[in-house]
Amino acid sequence: MNKASLTITFLVLLLLPVRPAISQTGSPTYQYLHGAMVRGDTSKQELALVFTGDEYADGGMHIADILKKQGIKASFFLTGKFYRNAEFEEFIQVLDTGGHYLGAHSDQHLLYCDWIKRDSLLLTQKQFRDDLQDNYKAMVSFGIKEEDALFFLPPYEWYNDSISTWTSQMGLQLINHTHGTLSHADYTVPGTGTYRSSDEIFQSVLDYETSGSNGLNGFILLSHIGTVPERTDKFYFYLEKLVEELKLRAYRFKRIDELLVQSLH
C-alpha cells in the first residue's frame, strides 16, 4: 500500500494516546473509537489477525502459507482495486478456499477526512456510498456477497464519526485496529524519521501483551499484505515467529466475525 507520502503525519497521529470508549451491555465488552469497533471481548485470550491490501501483495502467498501451516484463520480487507487486479486473483482464491474472512477496504482507497482536523470530511456521503458499493461489486466475482462481509475497515485506517454513521446506515459495521502496538507501521520506509523496523514492531506487540492490563485479549492486530519495494525489511516474515510466541502465551486466533460474533446481533 503506497502510503510513503503520508507517513510522517499518519504515524504522529496514530502514536498519540488513544482512549477508546467502552460499551458494556452485558457480555462481552467491546471497545469503540469514533463509532468504530476497535477491540473485542477483553475477558478472553482471543485476537484477530487482520491484513489490508490495496496496491501491493508481495507478502500474500507467504502469509497464506504460514496461516495454513499454523492452522489459523485470519481476516483480509481489500480494496476494489485489489479485487480487480488480475495479478492478485490466485491469492484471493487461496484465501477464499482457506476459509479466511474477505472484506471491504473501500474501492479506490480514498482519504475520508483531514489528517489534522479529523472532523473535516474530504468527500460527500454519496461519494462514500458509491465508492464502497463499487468495492462490494468487485467482491461478487469471488462469490462474496455483502451479507457475508458486513465488517468494513476504512482506508488508511482513518475515519471519523460521520463515516461510522454512514457505514451503519448502509447496514455495515465499521471496525479498526486496536491501538497500542506498532503492527500497523510495517509500511514505513527506511530513511524517514518515522521508520519502524520489523524487530521494533515485533517487540512492541510482545511488550504490550506483557504490560497491558488485559494483554492482547480481544485485539484486532493489523498489518499489511505488501509494502513498497523500498522497504526490504518485511514484517510478514516475522508472522510465524509471532504466531508461535502468542500460542505459547495461550492466545487463540479468530476471524474477525468470530472475535466480534455478537456485535451484529
C-alpha positions as CSV (number, residue, x, y, z in Angstrom):
1,M,0.0,0.0,0.0
2,N,1.6,3.2,-1.1
3,K,1.5,5.4,1.9
4,A,5.0,6.8,1.9
5,S,4.0,10.3,1.2
6,L,1.7,10.3,4.2
7,T,4.0,8.6,6.7
8,I,5.0,11.5,8.9
9,T,1.6,12.9,9.6
10,F,-0.1,9.5,9.8
11,L,2.3,7.9,12.3
12,V,2.4,11.0,14.5
13,L,-1.4,10.9,14.8
14,L,-1.5,7.1,15.4
15,L,1.1,7.2,18.1
16,L,-0.8,9.7,20.2
17,P,-2.5,8.3,23.3
18,V,-5.9,6.9,22.4
19,R,-8.7,6.1,24.9
20,P,-11.4,4.1,23.2
21,A,-14.9,4.2,24.6
22,I,-16.1,1.1,26.3
23,S,-19.5,-0.3,25.7
24,Q,-20.9,-3.0,28.0
25,T,-24.4,-4.1,27.7
26,G,-24.0,-7.5,29.4
27,S,-21.3,-9.7,27.8
28,P,-19.0,-9.3,26.1
29,T,-17.3,-5.9,26.4
30,Y,-16.3,-4.2,23.2
31,Q,-14.3,-1.0,22.7
32,Y,-15.3,1.7,20.2
33,L,-13.5,4.8,18.9
34,H,-15.3,7.4,16.9
35,G,-18.1,4.9,16.4
36,A,-15.9,2.1,15.0
37,M,-15.4,-1.1,16.9
38,V,-11.7,-1.4,17.8
39,R,-11.5,-4.3,20.2
40,G,-13.3,-7.4,21.1
41,D,-14.0,-9.1,24.4
42,T,-11.1,-8.3,26.7
43,S,-12.0,-11.1,29.1
44,K,-10.9,-13.8,26.6
45,Q,-7.5,-14.7,25.3
46,E,-8.6,-14.3,21.7
47,L,-7.4,-12.0,18.9
48,A,-7.8,-11.5,15.2
49,L,-5.0,-11.1,12.7
50,V,-6.1,-8.6,10.2
51,F,-4.4,-7.7,6.9
52,T,-5.2,-4.9,4.5
53,G,-4.3,-4.7,0.8
54,D,-4.5,-2.1,-2.0
55,E,-1.5,-1.8,-4.4
56,Y,0.9,-4.4,-3.1
57,A,0.6,-8.1,-2.3
58,D,4.3,-9.2,-2.2
59,G,3.7,-11.0,1.1
60,G,0.4,-12.6,0.1
61,M,1.4,-16.2,-0.5
62,H,3.9,-16.2,2.3
63,I,1.2,-15.1,4.7
64,A,-1.3,-17.6,3.4
65,D,1.3,-20.4,3.7
66,I,2.1,-19.5,7.4
67,L,-1.6,-19.3,8.3
68,K,-2.2,-22.7,6.8
69,K,0.8,-24.2,8.5
70,Q,-0.2,-22.8,11.8
71,G,-3.9,-23.9,11.3
72,I,-5.4,-20.5,11.9
73,K,-7.8,-18.2,10.1
74,A,-7.3,-14.5,9.6
75,S,-9.2,-11.6,8.0
76,F,-8.3,-9.7,4.9
77,F,-9.7,-6.3,4.0
78,L,-9.1,-5.5,0.3
79,T,-9.9,-2.5,-1.9
80,G,-11.9,-2.9,-5.1
81,K,-8.6,-2.2,-7.0
82,F,-7.1,-5.2,-5.2
83,Y,-10.0,-7.5,-6.1
84,R,-9.9,-6.4,-9.7
85,N,-6.1,-6.8,-10.1
86,A,-5.6,-9.9,-12.2
87,E,-2.2,-10.5,-10.6
88,F,-3.8,-11.0,-7.2
89,E,-6.6,-13.3,-8.3
90,E,-4.9,-16.5,-7.4
91,F,-4.0,-15.2,-4.0
92,I,-7.6,-14.2,-3.3
93,Q,-8.8,-17.6,-4.3
94,V,-6.3,-19.2,-2.0
95,L,-7.7,-17.1,0.9
96,D,-11.2,-18.0,0.0
97,T,-10.5,-21.7,-0.2
98,G,-8.6,-21.5,3.0
99,G,-11.7,-20.2,4.9
100,H,-10.3,-16.7,5.7
101,Y,-12.6,-13.7,6.1
102,L,-12.6,-11.5,3.0
103,G,-13.9,-7.9,3.4
104,A,-14.0,-4.4,2.0
105,H,-11.4,-1.6,2.4
106,S,-13.0,1.0,0.0
107,D,-12.8,0.8,-3.8
108,Q,-10.2,3.5,-4.6
109,H,-8.5,3.8,-1.2
110,L,-9.9,7.2,-0.5
111,L,-8.8,9.5,2.3
112,Y,-12.1,10.3,4.1
113,C,-11.1,13.1,6.4
114,D,-8.4,15.6,7.1
115,W,-5.3,14.3,9.0
116,I,-5.2,17.2,11.4
117,K,-8.9,18.2,11.6
118,R,-10.4,14.8,11.9
119,D,-13.9,16.1,11.8
120,S,-13.4,17.8,8.4
121,L,-14.7,15.4,5.7
122,L,-13.0,15.2,2.3
123,L,-15.9,13.6,0.5
124,T,-19.7,13.6,0.4
125,Q,-21.9,10.8,1.7
126,K,-22.8,9.9,-1.9
127,Q,-19.1,9.7,-2.9
128,F,-18.5,7.5,0.2
129,R,-21.5,5.2,-0.6
130,D,-20.8,4.9,-4.3
131,D,-17.1,4.1,-3.7
132,L,-17.9,1.5,-1.0
133,Q,-20.6,-0.1,-3.2
134,D,-18.1,-0.4,-6.0
135,N,-15.8,-2.3,-3.6
136,Y,-18.6,-4.8,-2.9
137,K,-19.4,-5.2,-6.6
138,A,-15.7,-6.2,-7.2
139,M,-16.1,-8.8,-4.5
140,V,-19.0,-10.5,-6.2
141,S,-16.7,-12.1,-8.8
142,F,-15.2,-14.1,-6.0
143,G,-18.6,-15.2,-4.7
144,I,-18.5,-12.8,-1.8
145,K,-21.9,-11.2,-1.0
146,E,-22.3,-8.1,1.1
147,E,-24.1,-10.1,3.8
148,D,-21.0,-12.3,4.0
149,A,-18.8,-9.3,4.8
150,L,-20.6,-6.9,7.0
151,F,-17.5,-5.7,8.7
152,F,-15.8,-2.8,6.9
153,L,-12.3,-1.5,7.6
154,P,-11.7,2.1,6.4
155,P,-8.8,3.1,4.0
156,Y,-5.7,4.4,5.8
157,E,-7.4,3.2,9.0
158,W,-8.6,6.8,9.3
159,Y,-12.2,7.9,9.7
160,N,-14.5,10.0,11.9
161,D,-17.9,9.8,13.5
162,S,-19.6,10.7,10.2
163,I,-18.0,7.8,8.4
164,S,-19.1,5.5,11.2
165,T,-22.7,6.8,10.9
166,W,-22.7,6.5,7.1
167,T,-21.4,2.9,7.4
168,S,-24.1,2.0,9.8
169,Q,-26.8,3.5,7.6
170,M,-25.6,1.0,4.9
171,G,-26.2,-1.9,7.3
172,L,-22.4,-2.4,7.9
173,Q,-20.2,-2.3,10.9
174,L,-17.1,-0.1,10.8
175,I,-14.1,-1.5,12.6
176,N,-10.4,-0.5,13.0
177,H,-7.3,-2.0,14.5
178,T,-6.7,-1.9,18.3
179,H,-4.2,0.8,19.3
180,G,-1.2,0.1,21.5
181,T,1.3,-1.7,19.2
182,L,3.2,-0.7,16.1
183,S,2.0,-3.6,13.9
184,H,0.3,-1.1,11.5
185,A,3.6,0.7,10.9
186,D,5.0,-2.1,8.8
187,Y,4.6,0.0,5.7
188,T,7.0,2.7,6.8
189,V,10.1,3.4,4.6
190,P,13.7,3.3,5.7
191,G,15.4,6.7,5.8
192,T,12.4,8.5,7.1
193,G,12.1,9.8,10.6
194,T,9.1,7.6,11.3
195,Y,10.5,4.3,10.1
196,R,9.8,1.3,12.3
197,S,11.9,-1.8,11.8
198,S,10.3,-5.2,11.9
199,D,12.3,-6.0,15.0
200,E,10.9,-2.9,16.7
201,I,7.3,-3.7,15.6
202,F,7.6,-7.4,16.7
203,Q,8.8,-6.3,20.2
204,S,6.1,-3.7,20.5
205,V,3.5,-6.5,20.2
206,L,5.1,-8.6,22.9
207,D,5.7,-5.6,25.1
208,Y,2.0,-4.6,25.0
209,E,1.0,-8.2,25.7
210,T,3.1,-8.1,28.8
211,S,2.3,-4.6,30.0
212,G,-1.4,-4.1,29.0
213,S,-4.0,-4.7,31.7
214,N,-5.7,-7.3,29.5
215,G,-2.7,-8.2,27.3
216,L,-3.8,-8.7,23.8
217,N,-7.3,-10.0,24.7
218,G,-9.8,-9.0,22.0
219,F,-7.1,-7.4,19.9
220,I,-7.6,-6.6,16.3
221,L,-3.9,-6.8,15.2
222,L,-3.4,-5.2,11.8
223,S,-0.6,-5.3,9.3
224,H,-0.3,-5.2,5.5
225,I,-0.2,-7.8,2.8
226,G,2.5,-5.9,0.9
227,T,4.6,-2.8,1.1
228,V,6.6,-0.5,-1.2
229,P,9.8,-2.2,-2.6
230,E,12.0,0.3,-0.8
231,R,11.1,-1.4,2.4
232,T,13.1,-4.6,2.3
233,D,12.6,-5.4,6.0
234,K,9.2,-7.1,5.6
235,F,7.3,-7.6,8.8
236,Y,5.3,-10.5,7.3
237,F,8.5,-12.6,7.6
238,Y,8.0,-12.3,11.4
239,L,4.5,-13.7,11.2
240,E,5.3,-17.3,12.0
241,K,7.5,-16.3,15.0
242,L,4.8,-14.0,16.3
243,V,2.0,-16.6,16.0
244,E,4.2,-19.3,17.7
245,E,5.0,-16.9,20.5
246,L,1.4,-15.9,21.1
247,K,0.3,-19.5,21.0
248,L,2.8,-20.2,23.8
249,R,1.1,-17.5,25.7
250,A,-2.2,-19.3,25.3
251,Y,-3.8,-17.0,22.7
252,R,-6.4,-18.3,20.2
253,F,-6.7,-16.8,16.8
254,K,-10.1,-15.9,15.4
255,R,-11.6,-14.5,12.2
256,I,-13.0,-11.0,12.8
257,D,-16.6,-12.3,12.6
258,E,-15.8,-14.8,15.3
259,L,-14.0,-12.3,17.5
260,L,-16.9,-9.8,17.3
261,V,-19.5,-12.5,16.9
262,Q,-22.2,-10.7,19.0
263,S,-21.7,-7.2,17.6
264,L,-24.0,-7.6,14.6
265,H,-26.9,-9.3,16.6
